[in-house]
Amino acid sequence: MKCFYLIRQILGSLSCAMALCIVYIVPGLAQPQAARSYTSEKVLLSGGDLRVEIDRHTGILRALHHKTAGTIIRDEVSRINHLWTLSMIDQGQSVIVRPQDFIDFEIMCAAPNEAQLIWRSYKGESASAFTIAVHIRIDSLTSLSYWNIAVEGMSDMILSRVSFPQVSGIDELADGTLAVPHWMGELMRQPGQALQSSGVHSFSWTYPGLLSMQFLTLYDKEGLYLACTDTAMYAKQFAARFDQDRGMVLDIEHIPSLSPSATYKIPYSVVIGGYQGDWMTAATLYKSWAVQQDWAQQSRLKNRLIPDWVLATGLWIWNRGRSEEVLQPLYALRQQFDEPISVLWHWWHQGSYDDSFPEYLPPREGTNSFRDHITLAKKHGIHALVYMNALQWGDQTASWKKQEAARYAIKSPSGQLHTHVYNVFTNRSLTNMCVGTPFWRDWYADLADTLLRDFGLSGIYMDQACIQRECYDPTHGHPIGGGNFWAHASQQMAHEVRERGSIATALSGEGSCEAWLPSLDLFLSLQVSRERYAGDDGWEPIPLFQSVYHEYALSYGSYSSLMSPPYDEKWPQANRPDTQGLLDSIYSQQFMIEQGRSFIWGMQPMLANFTADQLLQRPQEINYLLRLARLRKQYPQYLLYGAFCRPPVILPAPLMQQITLSKLSIYAGQNEHVRAFQKDMPTVLIGAWHSADGQLGLPIVHLGSVKTHIRLDFKAQDYDLADRGNLYRSIENKKQFIGTYQNGKVYTVLELEPREALILEIEPIN
């Protein structure tokens, strides 16, 4: 009787059967020590190495402990529950609903690792039966907690946003590192300080789209892992915010489609976990789930559906303009580089860039000239991806009015168009089209069909393909608002384009995203050159996408250039810069770091704005790039198809060198000048890749100007290698046996020449 009274006192009115379950979740509840675990205001859930503490009065997440990592979340001060927030539409008015808007709260526990938090008796005038239920379960095998939220009894209210969970109590981690799969991946050190000092006090990323995978991690010595298990690509937004009362906060905003339904439940789980490690540890957690999903199993790289010419490409050139500017320099380059070259081709179209889309045809140099040059290039083994924006329509073009394109454009909740001025010279805007409309998909696919069939092009670069949008136009036929219509419609558009091409047709998207793995052949990943377009803004590029999906996705791309940006001949001549030419050689080290990153991160290399005179004027940089490209082509088992591994630690730690970096928009003119800044960079870069047959390849780049030595010393078992094996040092066209390793310990000393690139191969003997 005393036991039952204690349970009722703590958890409110429960059935007798549920009460017996509660007795089970806290062994020895009748003992004074165990009883105090409840009277101390917390409900404890545990499973595997994870323990979660929930405030029994408010449902606040008070703590998350991991057996090896320690305390990940600690919130002993909050008095108001911010675990979730609902954005509703009630009789045409926006309403925010929070836990404190309910009178009754209770916790029901079904097992030691499982609980349900329930809020009832809404204080608002609408929806008297309004109920919110949060379900929490800890998986004992993975030591991860799985969270879901369900809304019932909404009556006439419509749900537009669900912010859940809002995770605070992470101030100790806020001085660590935040890693986010913003396309390829980025990290920020001391994000708490950055958020507090920034004007907006928040960073956010939409999935699927700018967020290529549905997780982020915050870590110092211990790490917080926040993810979703969404297999159907629903719209959501991950965010990091600074709150004056709570400090740094991480949250996920789920964006359902607008529908008058009395109930809603997030159609997947949110994962909260802890670990000891860094972003690579978090990536391993995510990969164990992600590669089992359909998008990975149906990826074009995994299933060998990517055209052979794409896989064979040794170097990409990103050039702009007419054939003589884009293709002609490549014939000179072929004299020094005998691997296949492919080109990403911008500014081939009749109108000016970034305001005339989709009025691409006829090509600016004329139909016959364009077709003839493409045919000639293919005879020389040069294939082209031409630019076609997958999202935008110029709203001052003749076709915009003639086709009444506004009908098929994205609409905001108030019916406004989504427009933006990219072209700073003409100030003419582009408007976002809705891929959920058959009209836009057909229009785009028909244009692609003309290019692929009539001109014999090898593929399309679908700019802005890997981007998510919401659309609220009820006439389009898709679910209104968020939901998951966008990703599926975008995939359908890629499918319709591919149907009009041939088996050799390649499709590329901008950025990286798991949702498009079955649809696109290549992912343009420009963050190897992040400093070139973003400067030193606190974010650093990391190969987060490759660490999960390298063997499932082909990444390429770089802004890496030896030239100042070109100027489109179709832009106003008044803004044309006085001089366009080579960048100062003080930026050469930046070029080499960018190309070195591409090499060790398993990407197809790219050179932007190539001209034939660079072969004579910048021979050191060009030769360095070609050496990397040749070496990469010799080892596809690692750098094309390999699985990412944590690189071994270089001993002694590589020297850091202060180099001069350039920040310059890809647009020239408008008083845009090179902005120089200094940054410390390591002189040695290293990666690690497992081949399918169990060997380990370590690509290494030395960026220094003088000879140096490095040591590698690691355990074979850390890389699933046998206890003994052979070591080979591979440079361009030369593989040299340099020794063996024994007793499960890999140890070697390498001498590195200035600007040398090599691959250290570890071949186990089983």
SEBADREN-652716 format. One line per 5 residues: number of its first residue (from 1); their letters; for each residue x negated, y negated, z negated of C-alpha. Coordinates in steps of 0.1 Angstrom, whole numbers, plus 5000, padded with zeros to 4 digits. Example, Ala and Ser with C-alpha at 12.3 -4.5 7.8 and 13.67 -1.06 7.14 Angstrom:
2
1) AS) 4877 5045 4922; 4863 5011 4929;
//
This chain:
766
1) MKCFY) 5000 5000 5000; 4971 4977 4992; 4955 4985 5025; 4987 4977 5045; 4991 4944 5026;
6) LIRQI) 4956 4934 5035; 4961 4941 5072; 4994 4921 5072; 4977 4892 5054; 4949 4891 5080;
11) LGSLS) 4966 4899 5113; 5002 4891 5108; 5032 4913 5114; 5021 4946 5131; 5037 4980 5136;
16) CAMAL) 5026 5007 5112; 5010 5026 5141; 4989 4995 5150; 4980 4990 5114; 4966 5025 5113;
21) CIVYI) 4945 5016 5144; 4932 4985 5125; 4921 5007 5096; 4901 5027 5121; 4883 4998 5137;
26) VPGLA) 4867 4988 5104; 4855 5020 5088; 4858 5018 5050; 4883 4990 5051; 4894 4998 5015;
31) QPQAA) 4859 4993 5003; 4852 4958 4990; 4822 4952 5014; 4842 4962 5045; 4872 4942 5034;
36) RSYTS) 4852 4911 5031; 4843 4914 5068; 4879 4904 5074; 4884 4880 5046; 4853 4862 5058;
41) EKVLL) 4875 4850 5087; 4861 4871 5115; 4873 4901 5134; 4844 4923 5146; 4843 4943 5178;
46) SGGDL) 4814 4965 5187; 4803 4989 5214; 4769 5001 5224; 4743 4973 5216; 4769 4945 5216;
51) RVEID) 4789 4930 5188; 4816 4902 5193; 4830 4881 5164; 4864 4864 5168; 4879 4839 5144;
56) RHTGI) 4910 4856 5130; 4929 4824 5126; 4922 4806 5159; 4907 4832 5183; 4875 4812 5186;
61) LRALH) 4845 4832 5199; 4823 4828 5169; 4793 4850 5178; 4779 4874 5203; 4751 4896 5191;
66) HKTAG) 4729 4920 5212; 4709 4947 5194; 4676 4939 5211; 4681 4903 5222; 4696 4890 5190;
71) TIIRD) 4723 4864 5186; 4733 4850 5220; 4763 4829 5209; 4768 4813 5175; 4796 4789 5169;
76) EVSRI) 4803 4783 5132; 4815 4747 5135; 4844 4746 5160; 4878 4740 5145; 4898 4739 5177;
81) NHLWT) 4899 4768 5202; 4887 4760 5236; 4885 4796 5248; 4910 4789 5276; 4929 4760 5292;
86) LSMID) 4958 4762 5317; 4966 4735 5343; 5003 4737 5350; 5029 4719 5371; 5061 4713 5351;
91) QGQSV) 5089 4696 5370; 5065 4679 5393; 5042 4667 5365; 5007 4679 5357; 5005 4695 5323;
96) IVRPQ) 4975 4708 5304; 4982 4738 5280; 4957 4747 5253; 4957 4772 5224; 4966 4745 5199;
101) DFIDF) 4999 4740 5218; 5012 4773 5203; 5025 4778 5168; 5018 4816 5164; 4986 4835 5169;
106) EIMCA) 4977 4870 5161; 4950 4896 5169; 4958 4932 5176; 4930 4958 5177; 4934 4992 5194;
111) APNEA) 4899 5005 5188; 4866 4995 5174; 4856 4980 5208; 4890 4965 5219; 4913 4937 5209;
116) QLIWR) 4941 4915 5222; 4945 4879 5212; 4981 4866 5215; 4995 4831 5214; 5033 4826 5211;
121) SYKGE) 5059 4799 5203; 5049 4772 5227; 5054 4736 5214; 5064 4722 5248; 5099 4717 5260;
126) SASAF) 5097 4742 5288; 5092 4780 5287; 5102 4789 5252; 5091 4825 5260; 5057 4813 5271;
131) TIAVH) 5030 4837 5259; 4992 4839 5265; 4973 4872 5259; 4936 4876 5261; 4923 4912 5262;
136) IRIDS) 4887 4920 5252; 4869 4953 5256; 4833 4962 5250; 4819 4990 5272; 4797 5012 5250;
141) LTSLS) 4777 5024 5280; 4768 4991 5295; 4770 4970 5263; 4789 4944 5282; 4822 4928 5271;
146) YWNIA) 4851 4925 5296; 4877 4898 5292; 4910 4891 5308; 4938 4866 5303; 4975 4870 5311;
151) VEGMS) 5003 4844 5312; 5039 4854 5307; 5072 4835 5305; 5062 4805 5325; 5099 4799 5335;
156) DMILS) 5099 4770 5360; 5063 4760 5354; 5037 4767 5381; 5001 4777 5373; 4974 4759 5393;
161) RVSFP) 4942 4765 5373; 4930 4788 5345; 4898 4778 5327; 4886 4810 5310; 4865 4817 5292;
166) QVSGI) 4849 4785 5279; 4817 4796 5262; 4801 4773 5237; 4778 4779 5207; 4749 4781 5231;
171) DELAD) 4728 4751 5220; 4697 4772 5213; 4698 4786 5249; 4704 4751 5263; 4667 4743 5259;
176) GTLAV) 4659 4774 5280; 4667 4781 5316; 4699 4781 5337; 4698 4803 5368; 4726 4801 5393;
181) PHWMG) 4731 4819 5427; 4737 4786 5445; 4733 4802 5479; 4698 4817 5478; 4694 4808 5441;
186) ELMRQ) 4681 4780 5419; 4671 4775 5383; 4668 4745 5360; 4647 4743 5328; 4662 4726 5298;
191) PGQAL) 4697 4723 5314; 4712 4710 5282; 4691 4678 5283; 4698 4674 5320; 4735 4677 5315;
196) QSSGV) 4735 4653 5286; 4715 4627 5305; 4734 4631 5339; 4761 4607 5348; 4787 4634 5354;
201) HSFSW) 4777 4657 5326; 4785 4688 5347; 4773 4711 5374; 4798 4733 5393; 4798 4759 5421;
206) TYPGL) 4827 4774 5440; 4829 4811 5448; 4830 4825 5474; 4810 4798 5491; 4782 4777 5475;
211) LSMQF) 4781 4803 5448; 4768 4834 5467; 4774 4858 5438; 4799 4856 5409; 4776 4853 5380;
216) LTLYD) 4752 4829 5363; 4728 4832 5334; 4714 4811 5306; 4683 4824 5289; 4653 4816 5267;
221) KEGLY) 4639 4846 5248; 4673 4861 5249; 4698 4858 5277; 4736 4851 5282; 4752 4869 5312;
226) LACTD) 4785 4855 5325; 4801 4872 5355; 4833 4884 5372; 4842 4918 5386; 4863 4904 5415;
231) TAMYA) 4863 4927 5444; 4888 4907 5465; 4871 4873 5467; 4895 4851 5448; 4887 4814 5445;
236) KQFAA) 4870 4804 5413; 4845 4779 5401; 4816 4784 5377; 4805 4754 5357; 4780 4742 5332;
241) RFDQD) 4791 4711 5312; 4781 4689 5284; 4807 4682 5257; 4802 4656 5231; 4816 4678 5204;
246) RGMVL) 4805 4713 5216; 4772 4706 5234; 4765 4727 5264; 4795 4747 5277; 4797 4774 5304;
251) DIEHI) 4831 4782 5319; 4849 4797 5348; 4879 4781 5364; 4902 4806 5383; 4922 4791 5411;
256) PSLSP) 4954 4811 5420; 4977 4804 5448; 5006 4783 5439; 5037 4804 5435; 5068 4802 5412;
261) SATYK) 5061 4833 5392; 5069 4839 5355; 5037 4859 5350; 5001 4858 5360; 4971 4879 5352;
266) IPYSV) 4936 4873 5365; 4931 4902 5390; 4897 4911 5377; 4876 4909 5345; 4852 4883 5332;
271) VIGGY) 4820 4898 5319; 4801 4884 5289; 4769 4901 5279; 4735 4896 5263; 4701 4908 5273;
276) QGDWM) 4664 4903 5267; 4646 4890 5298; 4652 4864 5325; 4671 4857 5357; 4656 4889 5372;
281) TAATL) 4671 4909 5343; 4705 4893 5349; 4702 4901 5386; 4696 4937 5378; 4728 4938 5357;
286) YKSWA) 4748 4923 5385; 4733 4945 5412; 4743 4977 5394; 4779 4966 5400; 4777 4946 5432;
291) VQQDW) 4760 4971 5455; 4788 4995 5449; 4814 4971 5463; 4828 4972 5498; 4810 4941 5510;
296) AQQSR) 4776 4958 5503; 4786 4992 5516; 4800 4976 5548; 4771 4952 5553; 4758 4949 5588;
301) LKNRL) 4721 4954 5578; 4728 4985 5557; 4748 5001 5585; 4723 4991 5612; 4749 4970 5631;
306) IPDWV) 4726 4939 5635; 4715 4935 5671; 4680 4948 5678; 4667 4915 5690; 4675 4899 5656;
311) LATGL) 4657 4927 5637; 4627 4924 5661; 4624 4886 5657; 4589 4877 5644; 4595 4840 5641;
316) WIWNR) 4624 4815 5644; 4620 4781 5659; 4646 4755 5649; 4646 4730 5677; 4671 4703 5689;
321) GRSEE) 4680 4688 5723; 4678 4699 5759; 4661 4730 5772; 4628 4712 5780; 4627 4701 5743;
326) VLQPL) 4639 4734 5728; 4627 4762 5750; 4597 4749 5769; 4574 4746 5738; 4580 4783 5730;
331) YALRQ) 4563 4795 5762; 4531 4779 5750; 4536 4794 5715; 4540 4829 5731; 4504 4826 5743;
336) QFDEP) 4492 4828 5707; 4520 4849 5692; 4529 4882 5708; 4559 4890 5685; 4594 4881 5697;
341) ISVLW) 4605 4845 5691; 4641 4834 5686; 4655 4799 5685; 4681 4782 5664; 4694 4756 5689;
346) HWWHQ) 4711 4723 5678; 4721 4693 5700; 4727 4714 5731; 4763 4701 5733; 4777 4672 5753;
351) GSYDD) 4787 4650 5723; 4766 4635 5695; 4758 4656 5665; 4781 4656 5635; 4810 4636 5649;
356) SFPEY) 4821 4652 5683; 4828 4688 5673; 4843 4709 5687; 4839 4692 5721; 4807 4711 5729;
361) LPPRE) 4812 4718 5766; 4798 4711 5791; 4762 4713 5778; 4745 4679 5778; 4720 4690 5804;
366) GTNSF) 4746 4704 5827; 4761 4739 5831; 4737 4753 5857; 4706 4740 5840; 4717 4753 5806;
371) RDHIT) 4726 4788 5820; 4694 4791 5840; 4671 4782 5811; 4689 4807 5789; 4684 4834 5815;
376) LAKKH) 4647 4825 5819; 4641 4825 5781; 4657 4860 5777; 4633 4873 5804; 4605 4861 5781;
381) GIHAL) 4620 4878 5751; 4634 4846 5736; 4669 4847 5723; 4690 4818 5711; 4716 4811 5684;
386) VYMNA) 4735 4779 5694; 4751 4756 5669; 4789 4757 5665; 4805 4743 5634; 4830 4768 5619;
391) LQWGD) 4849 4742 5599; 4849 4707 5614; 4868 4687 5640; 4859 4652 5649; 4890 4632 5642;
396) QTASW) 4882 4604 5667; 4877 4628 5696; 4902 4630 5725; 4909 4667 5717; 4919 4658 5681;
401) KKQEA) 4948 4638 5694; 4957 4660 5724; 4958 4692 5704; 4975 4676 5674; 4947 4692 5654;
406) ARYAI) 4957 4674 5622; 4986 4700 5619; 4960 4727 5614; 4936 4709 5591; 4932 4714 5554;
411) KSPSG) 4956 4695 5532; 4952 4685 5496; 4982 4689 5471; 4993 4654 5481; 4990 4662 5519;
416) QLHTH) 4958 4643 5525; 4932 4655 5550; 4897 4666 5539; 4874 4642 5558; 4838 4633 5555;
421) VYNVF) 4813 4610 5574; 4781 4630 5580; 4769 4609 5609; 4755 4578 5593; 4748 4561 5626;
426) TNRSL) 4783 4562 5642; 4803 4564 5609; 4828 4587 5627; 4842 4613 5604; 4848 4650 5607;
431) TNMCV) 4878 4667 5592; 4880 4702 5577; 4900 4727 5596; 4919 4755 5580; 4907 4790 5589;
436) GTPFW) 4940 4803 5576; 4956 4791 5608; 4955 4813 5640; 4952 4781 5660; 4918 4772 5646;
441) RDWYA) 4905 4807 5647; 4916 4811 5683; 4902 4777 5693; 4868 4785 5679; 4867 4821 5692;
446) DLADT) 4877 4809 5727; 4848 4784 5727; 4824 4811 5715; 4837 4835 5743; 4828 4809 5769;
451) LLRDF) 4792 4805 5755; 4786 4842 5751; 4800 4854 5784; 4797 4826 5808; 4762 4814 5796;
456) GLSGI) 4748 4847 5784; 4739 4834 5750; 4728 4859 5723; 4747 4845 5694; 4764 4817 5675;
461) YMDQA) 4752 4798 5644; 4785 4793 5625; 4776 4762 5605; 4795 4759 5572; 4809 4795 5575;
466) CIQRE) 4799 4805 5540; 4820 4778 5524; 4853 4781 5505; 4882 4756 5507; 4917 4753 5493;
471) CYDPT) 4946 4743 5515; 4981 4733 5504; 4999 4730 5537; 5030 4752 5535; 5034 4753 5573;
476) HGHPI) 5001 4773 5578; 5015 4806 5568; 4989 4814 5542; 4993 4814 5504; 4992 4778 5491;
481) GGGNF) 4962 4765 5472; 4936 4790 5461; 4939 4827 5459; 4918 4847 5483; 4932 4839 5517;
486) WAHAS) 4902 4818 5527; 4875 4844 5526; 4896 4869 5544; 4906 4844 5571; 4870 4834 5576;
491) QQMAH) 4860 4870 5580; 4888 4874 5605; 4874 4844 5625; 4840 4860 5627; 4856 4893 5638;
496) EVRER) 4875 4875 5666; 4843 4859 5678; 4824 4892 5678; 4852 4909 5697; 4846 4884 5725;
501) GSIAT) 4809 4891 5727; 4789 4922 5731; 4769 4946 5709; 4740 4922 5712; 4759 4892 5699;
506) ALSGE) 4746 4879 5666; 4765 4857 5642; 4748 4836 5615; 4762 4816 5586; 4749 4787 5567;
511) GSCEA) 4737 4797 5532; 4742 4831 5516; 4772 4848 5502; 4781 4884 5494; 4817 4879 5508;
516) WLPSL) 4804 4876 5543; 4780 4906 5543; 4803 4927 5565; 4809 4898 5589; 4776 4880 5595;
521) DLFLS) 4742 4893 5607; 4720 4865 5593; 4721 4840 5565; 4703 4807 5569; 4686 4801 5536;
526) LQVSR) 4670 4767 5534; 4661 4765 5498; 4625 4776 5504; 4623 4739 5515; 4644 4725 5487;
531) ERYAG) 4619 4698 5478; 4621 4685 5513; 4658 4676 5512; 4664 4673 5474; 4632 4660 5460;
536) DDGWE) 4622 4667 5424; 4657 4668 5410; 4651 4695 5383; 4663 4725 5403; 4637 4750 5416;
541) PIPLF) 4644 4777 5443; 4643 4814 5434; 4651 4844 5455; 4682 4854 5435; 4703 4865 5464;
546) QSVYH) 4674 4887 5478; 4669 4902 5443; 4704 4917 5446; 4710 4920 5483; 4677 4921 5503;
551) EYALS) 4684 4955 5517; 4719 4945 5525; 4714 4910 5540; 4690 4894 5564; 4678 4860 5552;
556) YGSYS) 4660 4835 5574; 4654 4798 5577; 4635 4768 5565; 4633 4730 5569; 4595 4735 5570;
561) SLMSP) 4582 4711 5597; 4550 4693 5607; 4571 4666 5624; 4592 4637 5612; 4629 4644 5620;
566) PYDEK) 4640 4640 5656; 4667 4616 5667; 4697 4627 5688; 4698 4610 5722; 4735 4606 5717;
571) WPQAN) 4732 4585 5686; 4731 4547 5688; 4698 4535 5702; 4697 4506 5678; 4690 4530 5649;
576) RPDTQ) 4663 4549 5667; 4630 4548 5646; 4600 4530 5661; 4578 4561 5658; 4585 4598 5657;
581) GLLDS) 4556 4622 5654; 4535 4643 5632; 4538 4640 5594; 4507 4630 5575; 4484 4660 5569;
586) IYSQQ) 4487 4653 5531; 4520 4672 5533; 4504 4703 5548; 4502 4721 5515; 4540 4717 5512;
591) FMIEQ) 4543 4734 5546; 4522 4763 5534; 4541 4767 5502; 4574 4768 5521; 4561 4794 5545;
596) GRSFI) 4544 4814 5516; 4578 4815 5498; 4595 4829 5529; 4568 4856 5532; 4569 4868 5496;
601) WGMQP) 4607 4865 5493; 4613 4888 5523; 4627 4863 5548; 4623 4860 5585; 4600 4829 5589;
606) MLANF) 4611 4796 5606; 4594 4765 5619; 4615 4734 5625; 4609 4708 5652; 4581 4726 5670;
611) TADQL) 4563 4709 5699; 4535 4724 5720; 4510 4697 5709; 4511 4710 5674; 4490 4740 5686;
616) LQRPQ) 4462 4715 5691; 4470 4689 5665; 4478 4712 5635; 4459 4744 5643; 4453 4753 5606;
621) EINYL) 4489 4752 5597; 4502 4770 5628; 4476 4797 5625; 4485 4802 5589; 4522 4806 5598;
626) LRLAR) 4514 4830 5626; 4493 4852 5603; 4521 4854 5578; 4546 4862 5606; 4524 4890 5621;
631) LRKQY) 4517 4906 5587; 4554 4905 5578; 4563 4923 5611; 4539 4951 5603; 4557 4960 5570;
636) PQYLL) 4594 4960 5576; 4598 4988 5550; 4591 4961 5523; 4599 4927 5538; 4630 4936 5559;
641) YGAFC) 4645 4967 5543; 4628 4968 5509; 4645 4964 5475; 4634 4935 5453; 4613 4942 5422;
646) RPPVI) 4599 4921 5394; 4565 4909 5406; 4536 4919 5383; 4519 4893 5363; 4488 4878 5379;
651) LPAPL) 4457 4877 5356; 4444 4852 5349; 4474 4830 5354; 4471 4813 5388; 4456 4778 5388;
656) MQQIT) 4482 4751 5392; 4474 4724 5417; 4491 4690 5420; 4502 4686 5456; 4520 4658 5475;
661) LSKLS) 4555 4667 5487; 4577 4648 5511; 4614 4642 5508; 4630 4631 5540; 4665 4636 5553;
666) IYAGQ) 4669 4658 5584; 4683 4626 5600; 4659 4599 5611; 4665 4562 5612; 4688 4540 5591;
671) NEHVR) 4657 4528 5572; 4651 4564 5560; 4614 4568 5552; 4593 4596 5538; 4594 4596 5500;
676) AFQKD) 4563 4611 5485; 4561 4627 5451; 4537 4649 5433; 4544 4683 5417; 4523 4711 5402;
681) MPTVL) 4524 4743 5422; 4507 4777 5417; 4478 4785 5440; 4488 4822 5443; 4522 4835 5451;
686) IGAWH) 4533 4872 5447; 4563 4893 5454; 4572 4929 5450; 4593 4953 5471; 4602 4989 5469;
691) SADGQ) 4604 5008 5502; 4631 5035 5507; 4604 5062 5504; 4593 5051 5470; 4562 5030 5478;
696) LGLPI) 4555 4996 5464; 4544 4966 5485; 4531 4934 5469; 4529 4905 5493; 4503 4880 5481;
701) VHLGS) 4495 4845 5494; 4466 4824 5483; 4472 4787 5488; 4440 4774 5474; 4411 4760 5494;
706) VKTHI) 4383 4780 5477; 4378 4817 5471; 4393 4831 5440; 4398 4865 5422; 4429 4879 5406;
711) RLDFK) 4436 4910 5385; 4467 4931 5385; 4473 4955 5356; 4507 4972 5351; 4523 5005 5343;
716) AQDYD) 4534 5027 5372; 4566 5037 5354; 4577 5001 5355; 4581 5005 5392; 4593 5042 5392;
721) LADRG) 4559 5053 5406; 4542 5086 5400; 4513 5086 5374; 4486 5085 5402; 4483 5072 5437;
726) NLYRS) 4463 5052 5462; 4458 5015 5467; 4456 4998 5501; 4448 4962 5510; 4465 4952 5542;
731) IENKK) 4458 4920 5562; 4467 4913 5597; 4461 4944 5618; 4439 4960 5592; 4447 4984 5564;
736) QFIGT) 4419 4992 5539; 4418 5019 5512; 4405 5001 5481; 4409 5028 5454; 4432 5049 5433;
741) YQNGK) 4452 5046 5401; 4454 5073 5374; 4473 5081 5342; 4502 5058 5350; 4482 5026 5350;
746) VYTVL) 4477 5005 5381; 4447 4982 5378; 4428 4963 5406; 4408 4932 5412; 4414 4913 5444;
751) ELEPR) 4392 4887 5460; 4412 4862 5479; 4398 4840 5507; 4412 4804 5511; 4448 4806 5524;
756) EALIL) 4446 4843 5528; 4477 4865 5529; 4478 4902 5523; 4499 4931 5512; 4488 4954 5484;
761) EIEPI) 4503 4988 5489; 4507 5013 5461; 4513 5048 5475; 4521 5073 5447; 4510 5109 5449;
766) N) 4538 5131 5437;
//
